Amino acid sequence: MIGPLHRREFLGASALAAAAGAALPAPAFAASSRSLPAFYGDIERRTFNWFWDTANRKNGLVPDRWPTPSFCSIASVGYALPCYAVGVERGWCSRSEARDLTLTTLRFFWNAPQGPAPTGTTGHAGFFYHFIDMDTGLRFRDVELSSVDTTILLMGILFAGQYYSGAHPAEREIRELAQKIYARADWNHFRSDGRRALSMGWHPGSGLIDRHWDGMNEGMFIYILALGAPLHPVPANSWGVWTASYEPFWRGHGPTHRIAFAPLFGHQYSHIWIDFRGIRDRVMREAGFDYFENSRRATYANRAYCIANPMRWDGYSKDIWGLTACDGPGSFQAEVKDGIREFFGYSARGPMTEPDGRDDGTIAPTAALGSLPFASEICIPAAAAMMKWPGLYQKYGFLDSFNPTFRNIKVKVETGTVDPQTGWVAKDYLGIDQGPILLQAANYRDDFVWRTMRQVPAIRRGLKLAGFTGGWLA
């Protein structure tokens, strides 16, 4: 529940309008400019430097995490590609430098071996394994062929194909490779078990993972790309398969009514790439708001939960909040001041009152900063407060996460460091958490990723086939 002192702050202008029955304000789709405090520029530059410094210049691969030695996460690569373009626009690297690294990346993924064999390949059916070796680019151990991580990679590739629009031969090649890599993906490979919903992954030998993309989570953009695919699209009714399972996910009433999912990344990942302001599918037309507003409400609900702090963790406040997928101290039980508590290593976290909720006192800066365009009025103060947290803000910006409760506990942590006064802090930066920080700041400043992706034909086609109307699609 939201306390009376925070209720008006929770509503915000657009939610107040929706509560009063008024139409949501029409967003400005021309590039607009919104300022951020000077300190936020430092966050952006350091976060950019993480991608720029850790990328393998021989193949364009980006690590899952750093400084812990790591395999490549293909999602990290997907986020890196527009981050390089942000660097160009901000003067942190030259266009030729970003272009060359982007072309190296796209050449690698176009030429990397594909096939059903369990070893010796980078992907299959036009998709790629979740983790691949940083040097060889081959499948890392027995990880899955990932529909969502490939989608993030493809979003980055499609962004590059749109952004590099010049006559330079390298830019022409980027455009050509972007279209070929996207067109090659056979989305129906993830429906080969006869179900209509797309599977989350596939393994050689055992086949599709028995978990499909439905409900509310980060999977929205998978269906948009799958519907818009030029050669291997999914059936036109696939968006209805996705939305048909929304019912158990609804929470709240009036201005807090929303489709819930506990970890905030589920309300951010699709929105990093697709501008959902003012466009609505059938579900949102009936609800009276759009998915952007849904993510705004989810952001406020995440913060309101942390303010209420029903599990009595240390440190939670109106400016120290944000639950999402992130690193944690480790998977174990430990005794704290009020008894035995359970902690987790890398895990998805979110309010216990929402679907897939899990709360062990671990906060991730990317949760609040990745929601910047939705609710800048609460996300900017959170960024300022977390910059002051001892040991959290370092060379490449925010380390992945921190847990103020985890101090003076007689259990050896699996990762990170513990201060007896301020608690546990992660040791690594994670690419999938760094990307939303920088790219959502770019969207907030001037719609940078959104206005580039609005020009991608596949995005427009996928949204229209999903039944979206209005706004910039009109």
Phi, psi and omega in degrees: 000149179262124181293159183298331181291337184252358189296313181295321178296325180294320188296309183071168186296311184291324179290323177298321178295317179296321180296328181275359179087005180279159177288150175296145179298139180289126180287153176275119186266347170289154181301125177243165183238124177237135185270156174234153177301156183303323183297333182291330176298326177292320176301314182296315182295316180295321180292318174303315182300329178300310179294316185294322184276332186265348181295139175281112185292346181280331183221356178082003182286147183237138183290156173296319182211166178200141015269356175302130177306134192215156167285173175275138168261123181295334176292322176302321178296317179301319178288327183296322187301311175287336175298323177298320179293323173302318178300322177297310184295329183266357179080021180271342173209165180275159177298321181294322178295312180295320180298316182294318179292322177296316180296319176303318181296312183292322176299319180300310185289333176288322185266348182298142185295136178240151177157169185277356182295147182288341179227163175080011180229163176256338181191189182202145177057029180084000177255174185228154178290145183309309178239138177225158182297136183298332183260309183276335183077008181273161182311133178271116179050233185245033181294163185277154164289118194254124177287320183283319181291325173296323178299316177298318177299313181295324176299316177297321180293316178295323174302312181300319180297333178272321185290317183274083188256010184279178183273352180303139181306323179294323180288324174297319180293321177302314180298317181294315181294322180301315180292321181291319180295317179293315183296330183291335185294123178263094185296334180287350173303327181273009174239012188287359175270005178092348178281160180273331180282148180283137178284155179285337182188177184212142175237140173302134179093304183267344175085212187288146173292140181275049174213128188243163181278105177206175184076207175243122176194202183284001189281359184305312185290342175298313181292326179296313178292324180293322178290324184275359184300138184284332185244324186231058181284159173278164181303152185298337181273009186294328178295325176295329175295318180296310186282342183299338183260016181291331195312312182290353186264354180288137177221159172077174180220152178057234184289351176258001180296130185196161169271116191263153169203127194297307181289134185294337180300332179294339178260003185243317192304310180295326185284343175297325187259324187248129179276102182269006179291122173081356176251143186219142169269186182302316182298315182287327175298319179289327181284334178091012175212180183246176183292333175298313177298324178300318179290327176297314180295322178297322178297313178295323179295322178297314179293317180300322177297316181294323177295316179293324174048061184296340180263003172060044175282152177286148169092334182299138179198185181293340179244347176249096186202169175126102182246127181199190176286132182191173173292158175216176184300328183151167181264100181190169171258145181211153180272126174245190188300331184244021176128191181279128178236154178260134178241165183225156170278225176295126184197156173279129182237150178181172182307137182292345181275358186240163180304134181065032180288143176199127186220112177239021178086006183264126182249141179240124179304327181298337180297309180285314185290331176287349177257012185310313182294334182284322190206064184301330184295339176250338183280325179294313175300326177295317178300316180297318181292319183287335174299334182271353182290128186304125173081358186272326185255114188226211190307315183252031179091221185279126164299163198298323189193172178204156182223099183295337181285331187279082178212148182053039179249132187272056175224135179284125181287153179278337178200165178082185182231156182236128172256132184297340179262319189251353174095200187273141173227137179298159179259344188246159163259139179247132183301320183286349175259331175291318184304308180300328180298310183285316186287326176288331172294321178294322176294319180295318183295308185206030178061029194303305181290317182302311185289336173287314183287336176298340180270354181282118183304322182296325179293312178299315181297315180297317180295317180294321177293333176280355178094012178286140177220166174089183175053222184287350176280342186292000000 
